[in-house]
Amino acid sequence: MAISPSQRRYLRSLAHDLHPVILLGAKGASEAVVKELDLALSHHELVKVKLSGGDKDEREEQIQTLVDGTGAESVQQIGHVVVLFRRNEDDPRLALPR
């Protein structure tokens, strides 16, 4: 599911006040973290994740693992924080602009 630039802008504005729900530790993006993120996305649709330390390539790898494992889309990344979005088809909570 691709989101348009206006939808991405809207989601970034909603994510501004959110606190990270998932905090990655030294082990990075493990299978357990992906499962927990999947549950959080099912419930909230829009989730902030704080990535573990490391260089930029390591953070990109962590983001890719999370996105591939959950089917979410990366909305924004600033430093060690990434915002992910996945629409809940059964019970959508966020109304996206067209």
Secondary structure, DSSP 8 states (H G I E B T S, - for coil): ----HHHHHHHHHHHTT---SEE--TT-S-HHHHHHHHHHHHHHSEEEEE--SS-HHHHHHHHHHHHHHHT-EEEEEETTEEEEE---SSS-------
